[in-house]
């Protein structure tokens, strides 16, 4: 069309359509179809949108210049047009700088997320490794500070298990021979030791229970009850010495016989050593821990419960369950909140730079139509992008046509 025109018309058309002389070359250049992939990608990312916005701005500017002849407040309109171009160039440079800023923020965020993941993994490993020690420390502090003699209870039960285990191995041959003579069958050691161990464990625990009752009766100074408990203690002594400690001393006799020739223990010395061994073991264990642990065990067996001493304020101390550390959950919540807030920042850094150019291009159109700008640039954050309903309300409404009355 331009080539067919001549004279003044050609000059006017050239002025009105001058973007046609270079826009195809510019678009082909920024599209970079024949370039290396990385160069083509860089041109399309950084140059395509600004070039299209500039070309659109040129066309809208030509239309605006044509409409200046018919507008009121021409100076104000020209100033708005110049400011629109200024906003467009600011938006283009903001787009380039914002892209670099987005890459920087994204890199920092990724590094922080990796740091959070590594610290979280390391924290989990620490929790897994050190939780048993923390648990043992808390249990130990509860045991030490408690009014219940837990250490004595544990030592008493542990000692009864040790004593029952020793007597199980010592008396197993005698029990096997006795039951074999009764039944006529040869019994295995495994079949005998388990029930024998349970039986002897109850015997040893019952022995300490009788001693505890004897001590409590002696403190009450009830002669009749004390005499009855003494008789029971003598019977317990006789049973344990005859069937347990005597067998233990007999098992040691071959060891003693190896040290001297002609050594032989009679029944008297066997029973005497057994009685002394019973008194020695019972006395040492009783005064060390059993005197404190046995009453607590008996209270549990009898269903009386363990009574705690009252604290200084008159209230019984409440035994709280073990509380595990909540630092890990607090750290997870804080990191989650940081990731959410950082996500908004990353999203804003990603969408705001190109939207600035789009908004600047739209301002050209609204300037041509309504003589105003639709967007206030630059956008500072995501909240600066108004909702569509707000934009519609911000658009000036067309004036209503006046009705002409009938003459």
C-alpha positions as CSV (number, residue, x, y, z in Angstrom):
1,X,0.0,0.0,0.0
2,X,2.8,2.4,0.8
3,X,4.6,1.6,-2.4
4,X,1.5,2.3,-4.5
5,X,1.0,5.7,-2.9
6,X,2.8,8.8,-3.8
7,X,3.4,12.3,-2.7
8,X,1.9,13.7,0.5
9,X,-0.3,10.7,1.0
10,X,2.7,8.4,1.0
11,X,4.4,10.6,3.6
12,X,1.3,10.6,5.8
13,X,0.9,6.8,5.6
14,X,4.6,6.3,6.2
15,X,4.3,8.3,9.4
16,X,1.1,6.5,10.5
17,X,2.4,3.0,9.7
18,X,6.1,3.4,10.3
19,X,6.3,0.4,12.7
20,X,5.8,-1.9,9.7
21,X,9.3,-1.0,8.5
22,X,11.0,-2.8,11.4
23,X,8.6,-4.8,13.5
24,X,9.0,-8.0,11.5
25,X,12.8,-7.8,11.7
26,X,12.6,-7.1,15.5
27,X,10.2,-10.0,16.1
28,X,12.4,-12.4,14.0
29,X,15.5,-11.2,15.9
30,X,14.0,-11.8,19.3
31,X,12.3,-15.0,18.3
32,X,15.8,-16.4,17.3
33,X,14.6,-19.4,15.4
34,X,18.0,-19.9,13.7
35,X,20.1,-19.3,16.8
36,X,21.7,-21.8,19.1
37,X,19.3,-23.1,21.7
38,X,20.7,-21.2,24.7
39,X,20.8,-17.9,22.7
40,X,17.3,-18.5,21.4
41,X,16.0,-19.3,24.9
42,X,17.7,-16.1,26.3
43,X,16.2,-13.9,23.6
44,X,12.7,-15.3,24.1
45,X,12.9,-15.0,27.8
46,X,14.4,-11.5,28.0
47,X,13.6,-9.7,24.7
48,X,10.4,-11.1,23.3
49,X,7.9,-9.6,25.8
50,X,9.6,-6.1,25.9
51,X,9.7,-6.0,22.1
52,X,6.0,-6.9,21.7
53,X,5.1,-4.3,24.3
54,X,7.2,-1.6,22.6
55,X,5.6,-2.4,19.2
56,X,2.1,-2.3,20.8
57,X,3.0,1.0,22.4
58,X,4.1,2.4,19.1
59,X,0.8,1.5,17.4
60,X,-1.3,2.9,20.3
61,X,0.8,6.1,20.3
62,X,0.1,6.6,16.6
63,X,-3.6,6.3,17.4
64,X,-3.3,8.6,20.3
65,X,-1.5,11.2,18.2
66,X,-4.3,11.1,15.7
67,X,-6.9,11.6,18.4
68,X,-5.1,14.6,19.9
69,X,-6.9,16.9,17.4
70,X,-10.3,15.9,18.9
71,X,-9.5,15.8,22.6
72,X,-9.8,18.3,25.4
73,X,-6.9,19.0,27.7
74,X,-4.4,18.1,25.1
75,X,-1.4,19.0,27.2
76,X,-2.5,16.8,30.0
77,X,-3.1,13.9,27.5
78,X,0.3,14.3,26.0
79,X,1.9,14.3,29.5
80,X,0.0,11.1,30.3
81,X,1.3,9.6,27.0
82,X,4.9,10.4,27.9
83,X,4.4,9.1,31.4
84,X,3.0,5.8,29.9
85,X,6.2,5.4,27.8
86,X,8.2,6.1,31.0
87,X,6.3,3.4,32.9
88,X,6.9,1.0,30.0
89,X,10.7,1.5,30.0
90,X,10.8,1.3,33.8
91,X,8.8,-2.0,33.5
92,X,11.2,-3.4,31.0
93,X,14.2,-2.7,33.2
94,X,12.3,-4.0,36.2
95,X,11.6,-7.1,34.2
96,X,15.3,-7.7,33.5
97,X,16.3,-6.8,37.1
98,X,13.4,-8.8,38.5
99,X,14.4,-11.9,36.6
100,X,17.9,-11.7,38.1
101,X,16.3,-11.0,41.5
102,X,14.0,-14.0,41.1
103,X,17.0,-16.3,40.3
104,X,18.8,-15.0,43.3
105,X,15.8,-15.4,45.7
106,X,15.1,-18.9,44.3
107,X,18.7,-20.0,44.7
108,X,18.8,-18.7,48.3
109,X,15.4,-20.4,49.0
110,X,16.6,-23.7,47.6
111,X,19.8,-23.5,49.7
112,X,17.7,-22.8,52.8
113,X,15.3,-25.6,52.1
114,X,18.3,-28.0,51.6
115,X,19.7,-26.6,54.9
116,X,16.4,-27.2,56.6
117,X,16.3,-30.8,55.2
118,X,19.8,-31.6,56.3
119,X,19.3,-30.1,59.7
120,X,16.0,-31.9,60.1
121,X,17.7,-35.2,59.1
122,X,20.6,-34.5,61.5
123,X,18.1,-33.6,64.2
124,X,16.1,-36.8,63.7
125,X,19.4,-38.8,63.9
126,X,20.3,-37.1,67.1
127,X,16.8,-37.7,68.5
128,X,17.0,-41.4,67.6
129,X,20.5,-41.8,69.0
130,X,20.1,-39.8,72.2
131,X,16.5,-40.5,73.1
132,X,17.3,-43.7,75.0
133,X,19.9,-41.8,77.0
134,X,17.4,-38.9,77.7
135,X,14.8,-41.5,78.6
136,X,17.2,-43.2,81.0
137,X,18.2,-39.9,82.5
138,X,14.6,-38.9,83.1
139,X,13.8,-42.3,84.5
140,X,16.8,-42.1,86.7
141,X,15.9,-38.6,88.0
142,X,12.4,-39.9,88.7
143,X,13.7,-42.9,90.6
144,X,16.2,-40.9,92.6
145,X,13.8,-38.1,93.5
146,X,10.8,-40.4,94.2
147,X,9.7,-41.2,97.7
148,X,9.2,-44.9,96.6
149,X,12.4,-46.9,97.1
150,X,12.6,-48.1,93.5
151,X,16.3,-48.9,93.6
152,X,15.7,-51.2,96.7
153,X,12.7,-52.8,94.9
154,X,14.7,-53.5,91.8
155,X,17.7,-54.8,93.7
156,X,15.5,-57.1,95.9
157,X,13.8,-58.6,92.8
158,X,17.2,-58.9,91.0
159,X,18.7,-60.6,94.0
160,X,15.8,-63.0,94.3
161,X,16.2,-63.9,90.6
162,X,20.0,-64.5,91.1
163,X,19.4,-66.7,94.2
164,X,16.6,-68.7,92.5
165,X,18.9,-69.2,89.4
166,X,21.8,-70.5,91.6
167,X,19.6,-72.9,93.6
168,X,17.9,-74.0,90.3
169,X,21.2,-75.3,88.9
170,X,22.3,-76.7,92.3
171,X,19.0,-78.7,93.0
172,X,18.2,-79.8,89.4
173,X,20.0,-83.2,89.7
174,X,18.2,-83.9,93.0
175,X,14.8,-83.0,91.6
176,X,15.4,-85.0,88.4
177,X,16.4,-88.1,90.5
178,X,13.4,-87.7,92.8
179,X,10.9,-87.3,90.0
180,X,12.5,-90.1,88.0
181,X,12.1,-92.4,90.9
182,X,8.5,-91.4,91.4
183,X,7.5,-91.6,87.7
184,X,9.9,-94.1,86.4
185,X,10.8,-91.9,83.4
186,X,14.0,-89.9,82.9
187,X,13.1,-86.2,82.8
188,X,15.1,-83.6,80.8
189,X,16.9,-80.7,82.6
190,X,15.1,-78.2,80.4
191,X,11.7,-79.5,81.4
192,X,12.6,-79.3,85.1
193,X,14.5,-76.0,85.4
194,X,11.8,-73.6,84.2
195,X,9.1,-74.6,86.7
196,X,11.8,-75.2,89.4
197,X,13.1,-71.7,88.9
198,X,9.6,-70.2,89.2
199,X,9.0,-72.2,92.4
200,X,12.3,-71.2,94.0
201,X,11.8,-67.6,93.1
202,X,8.5,-67.6,95.1
203,X,10.3,-69.4,97.9
204,X,13.0,-66.7,98.1
205,X,10.5,-63.9,97.8
206,X,8.4,-65.5,100.6
207,X,11.5,-65.8,102.8
208,X,12.0,-62.0,102.6
209,X,8.3,-61.4,103.2
210,X,8.5,-63.5,106.4
211,X,11.5,-61.4,107.5
212,X,9.7,-58.2,106.8
213,X,6.6,-59.3,108.8
214,X,8.9,-60.4,111.6
215,X,10.5,-57.0,111.8
216,X,7.1,-55.2,111.7
217,X,5.8,-57.4,114.4
218,X,8.9,-56.8,116.6
219,X,8.3,-53.1,116.2
220,X,4.7,-53.4,117.3
221,X,5.8,-55.4,120.5
222,X,3.0,-57.9,120.1
223,X,4.4,-60.9,121.9
224,X,1.9,-63.5,120.7
225,X,2.2,-62.4,117.1
226,X,6.0,-62.2,117.4
227,X,6.1,-65.8,118.7
228,X,4.1,-67.0,115.8
229,X,6.2,-65.2,113.3
230,X,9.4,-66.5,114.9
231,X,8.1,-70.1,114.6
232,X,7.3,-69.5,110.9
233,X,10.8,-68.0,110.4
234,X,12.4,-71.1,112.0
235,X,10.4,-73.3,109.6
236,X,11.5,-71.2,106.7
237,X,15.1,-71.5,107.9
238,X,14.8,-75.2,108.2
239,X,13.3,-75.6,104.7
240,X,15.8,-73.4,103.0
241,X,18.8,-74.9,104.8
242,X,17.7,-78.5,104.3
243,X,16.7,-78.3,100.6
244,X,18.7,-75.3,99.2
245,X,21.7,-74.2,101.2
246,X,22.7,-77.8,102.2
247,X,22.7,-78.7,98.5
248,X,24.8,-75.6,97.8
249,X,27.3,-76.6,100.5
250,X,27.4,-80.2,99.2
251,X,28.2,-78.9,95.7
252,X,31.2,-77.0,97.2
253,X,32.5,-79.9,99.2
254,X,34.4,-81.5,96.3
255,X,36.2,-78.2,95.8
256,X,37.1,-78.0,99.5
257,X,38.3,-81.7,99.5
258,X,40.7,-81.0,96.6
259,X,42.6,-78.5,98.9
260,X,43.4,-81.0,101.7
261,X,43.7,-84.8,101.9
262,X,41.2,-86.7,104.0
263,X,38.8,-83.7,104.2
264,X,35.2,-84.7,104.7
265,X,32.3,-82.7,106.0
266,X,29.8,-84.5,108.2
267,X,26.1,-83.8,108.4
268,X,26.6,-81.5,111.4
269,X,29.2,-79.2,109.8
270,X,27.2,-79.3,106.5
271,X,24.1,-78.0,108.3
272,X,26.1,-75.5,110.4
273,X,27.8,-74.0,107.4
274,X,24.4,-73.9,105.6
275,X,22.8,-72.1,108.6
276,X,25.7,-69.6,108.7
277,X,25.4,-69.0,104.9
278,X,21.7,-68.4,105.2
279,X,22.1,-65.9,108.1
280,X,25.0,-64.2,106.3
281,X,23.2,-63.8,102.9
282,X,19.9,-62.8,104.5
283,X,21.5,-60.3,106.8
284,X,23.7,-58.6,104.1
285,X,20.9,-58.4,101.6
286,X,18.3,-57.4,104.2
287,X,20.3,-54.5,105.7
288,X,21.5,-53.3,102.2
289,X,18.3,-53.2,100.2
290,X,15.7,-55.8,101.1
291,X,14.4,-54.0,104.2
292,X,13.3,-51.2,102.0
293,X,12.3,-53.1,98.9
294,X,10.3,-55.9,100.4
295,X,7.6,-53.8,102.1
296,X,7.0,-52.0,98.7
297,X,6.7,-55.4,96.9
298,X,4.3,-56.7,99.6
299,X,2.2,-53.6,99.3
300,X,1.8,-54.1,95.6
301,X,1.0,-57.9,96.0
302,X,-1.5,-57.1,98.8
303,X,-3.2,-54.4,96.7
304,X,-2.6,-51.7,99.2
305,X,-0.7,-49.5,96.6
306,X,2.4,-47.4,97.1
307,X,1.7,-44.4,99.3
308,X,3.7,-41.3,98.5
309,X,4.8,-38.9,101.2
310,X,3.2,-35.4,101.1
311,X,5.2,-32.5,99.7
312,X,6.1,-29.5,101.8
313,X,2.9,-27.7,100.6
314,X,0.7,-30.4,101.9
315,X,-0.1,-31.9,98.5
316,X,1.0,-35.3,97.3
317,X,3.5,-35.1,94.5
318,X,2.1,-36.0,91.2
319,X,4.1,-38.4,89.1
320,X,4.0,-37.1,85.6
321,X,4.7,-39.3,82.6
322,X,8.0,-38.8,80.8
323,X,7.7,-35.8,78.4
324,X,9.7,-36.1,75.3
325,X,11.4,-33.0,73.8
326,X,9.2,-30.9,71.6
327,X,12.0,-28.8,70.1
328,X,11.9,-30.8,66.9
329,X,8.2,-30.1,66.3
330,X,8.7,-26.4,67.1
331,X,11.5,-26.3,64.6
332,X,9.4,-28.0,62.0
333,X,6.5,-25.6,62.5
334,X,8.9,-22.6,62.3
335,X,10.5,-23.9,59.1
336,X,7.1,-24.6,57.6
337,X,6.0,-21.0,58.3
338,X,9.2,-19.7,56.8
339,X,8.7,-21.8,53.7
340,X,5.1,-20.5,53.3
341,X,6.2,-16.9,53.6
342,X,9.2,-17.4,51.4
343,X,6.9,-19.1,48.8
344,X,4.8,-15.9,48.5
345,X,8.0,-13.9,48.0
346,X,9.2,-16.3,45.3
347,X,5.8,-16.3,43.6
348,X,5.9,-12.5,43.6
349,X,9.4,-12.3,42.3
350,X,8.4,-14.7,39.5
351,X,5.1,-13.1,38.2
352,X,5.6,-9.4,39.0
353,X,8.4,-8.6,36.4
354,X,6.5,-9.8,33.3
355,X,3.2,-8.5,34.6
356,X,4.8,-5.0,34.9
357,X,5.3,-5.0,31.1
358,X,1.8,-6.3,30.4
359,X,0.3,-3.7,32.7
360,X,2.3,-0.9,31.0
361,X,1.0,-2.1,27.6
362,X,-2.6,-2.2,28.9
363,X,-2.1,1.3,30.2
364,X,-1.5,2.4,26.6
365,X,-4.9,1.0,25.6
366,X,-6.8,2.5,28.5
367,X,-5.1,5.8,27.9
368,X,-6.4,5.8,24.3
369,X,-9.9,4.7,25.4
370,X,-10.6,6.5,28.6
371,X,-7.7,9.0,28.9
372,X,-6.6,7.3,32.2
373,X,-4.2,4.6,33.4
374,X,-5.7,1.4,34.7
375,X,-2.6,0.2,36.7
376,X,-0.3,2.2,39.0
377,X,3.2,1.1,38.3
378,X,5.5,-0.3,39.5
379,X,4.0,-3.3,41.3
380,X,5.6,-3.7,44.7
381,X,4.1,-7.1,45.7
382,X,1.3,-9.5,44.8
383,X,-1.3,-7.4,46.7
384,X,-0.6,-4.6,44.3
385,X,-2.3,-6.6,41.6
386,X,-5.9,-5.6,42.0
387,X,-8.8,-8.1,41.7
388,X,-10.7,-8.0,38.4
389,X,-13.9,-6.6,40.1
390,X,-11.8,-3.8,41.5
391,X,-10.4,-3.1,38.1
392,X,-13.9,-3.0,36.6
393,X,-15.0,-0.5,39.2
394,X,-11.9,1.6,38.5
395,X,-12.7,1.8,34.8
396,X,-14.7,5.0,34.1
397,X,-18.2,4.4,33.0
398,X,-19.6,5.7,29.8
399,X,-21.8,8.8,30.2
400,X,-25.5,8.1,29.7
401,X,-27.2,9.7,26.7
402,X,-29.5,12.5,27.4
403,X,-33.1,12.1,26.5
404,X,-34.6,14.8,24.4
405,X,-38.1,15.8,25.5
406,X,-40.9,16.2,23.0
407,X,-41.7,19.7,21.9
